[in-house]
């Protein structure tokens, strides 16, 4: 594979991984907030938390789509056929 294509693939994979980790952190924050609300020790998740999660999920999905498209373009079947992290 061309060095520039390899660098682009590496950058896309890193961005997707970062987006997934950020979305998972936001998701965990929401789950903890709901848990504290159910236990009567907190107010539950804020609108900002939910909106942040939604934005991160959209970014993650867009990066997954971009990575799949790139993989198809350069013929990397292992990436093109990888299942999506977020549904």
C-alpha positions in Angstrom: 0.0 0.0 0.0 1.2 3.5 -0.8 2.8 5.3 2.2 0.3 8.2 2.0 -2.7 5.8 1.9 -1.2 3.9 4.9 -0.9 7.1 6.8 -4.5 8.1 6.0 -5.7 4.7 7.0 -3.8 5.0 10.3 -5.2 8.4 10.9 -8.8 7.3 10.2 -8.4 4.3 12.5 -7.0 6.5 15.3 -9.8 9.0 14.8 -12.4 6.3 14.9 -10.9 4.7 18.0 -10.8 8.1 19.8 -14.4 8.8 18.8 -15.5 5.4 20.1 -13.7 6.0 23.4 -15.2 9.5 23.8 -18.7 8.1 23.0 -18.2 5.3 25.6 -17.2 7.8 28.2 -20.3 9.9 27.6 -22.4 6.8 27.7 -20.9 5.7 31.0 -21.5 9.2 32.4 -25.2 9.0 31.4 -25.6 5.5 32.9 -24.0 6.6 36.2 -26.3 9.6 36.3 -29.4 7.5 35.7 -28.2 5.0 38.4 -27.7 7.8 40.9 -31.1 9.1 40.0 -32.7 5.7 40.6 -30.9 5.5 43.9 -32.1 8.9 44.9 -28.6 10.4 45.1 -28.6 12.5 42.0 -30.6 14.4 39.4 -29.9 12.1 36.5 -28.2 13.0 33.2 -28.3 16.6 32.0 -29.5 17.6 28.6 -25.9 18.6 27.8 -24.7 15.0 28.6 -27.4 13.5 26.3 -26.6 16.0 23.5 -22.9 15.4 23.9 -23.5 11.6 23.6 -25.6 12.1 20.5 -23.0 14.2 18.8 -20.2 11.8 19.6 -22.3 8.9 18.3 -22.8 10.7 15.0 -19.1 11.5 14.7 -18.2 7.9 15.5 -20.7 6.6 12.9 -19.4 9.1 10.2 -15.8 8.0 10.9 -16.8 4.3 10.6 -18.5 5.0 7.3 -15.5 6.9 6.1 -13.2 4.1 7.1 -15.3 1.5 5.3 -15.4 3.6 2.2 -11.6 4.1 2.3 -11.1 0.4 2.9 -13.3 -0.5 -0.1 -11.4 2.1 -2.2 -8.0 0.6 -1.5 -9.2 -3.0 -1.3 -8.9 -3.8 2.3 -11.6 -6.4 2.9 -10.9 -6.8 6.6 -12.0 -3.1 7.2 -14.7 -2.9 4.6 -16.5 -5.9 6.2 -16.0 -5.0 9.8 -19.2 -4.6 11.8 -20.2 -1.2 13.0 -19.5 -0.4 16.6 -22.6 1.7 17.0 -26.1 0.7 15.7 
